[in-house]
């Protein structure tokens, strides 16, 4: 996983307080990032991404755009650039928290 993406995700962690879920960003061969937001302070973990409450399948390039606000989550989903496995409710809540 690209370090700039990891740093960008880490910078957004405080916005995920109260999500009460484990979310994985699955970038295929480029790796994955698992965010555990079940505790008081969200953190990036090395948990198995398949155990997440919600798995977001997205390319590393599109994840970079999503995090920096250059790609709208709903548009990405509609265009098939973002696929959601697991809880759609958590995905929607995540989207609104990152706005």
Secondary structure, 3 states (H helix, E strand, C coil): CCHHHHHHHHHHHHHHCCCCCEEEEECHHHCEEEEECCCCCCEEECCCHHHCCEEEEECHHHHHHHHCCCCCHHHHHHCCCEEEEECHHHHHHHHHHHC
